[in-house]
Amino acid sequence: MAQIDWKNIESQTVTLAKTLLNGYAQQATQDARDFQAKAEQQIAEWLGDLAKGDITKKKFTSLVRGERDLAEMRALKQVGLAQVALDTFTNGFMEIVLNAALAAIP
């Protein structure tokens, strides 16, 4: 089964936080780990379905993006970031997750 590189996701998340949020890398990393804990199993299952051809890439993309609500970004909210900044960061984070998942397919 394909394995998502969550360490790479975490690294890219830190870079994204430094770029978009003037830092807050520690909070972004914590939020990324929280998301992983909630969504990892489900995304891995969908990735397996995609690899077997049971679902399309479009369906997989839609399912992963649908997990956005699990990316609550609590640590970033606690530091008082504006909602627009949180939304921009969360969208970028979800694209990182999606790209890493798709890269895991041999």
Protein Blocks (a to p, Z undefined) as FASTA:
>chain_A
ZZddfklmmmmmmmmmmmmnopjklmmmmmmmmmmmmmmmmmmmmmmmmmnopacfklmm
mmmmmmmmmmnolmmmmnopafklmmmmmmmmmmmmmmmmmmmpZZ
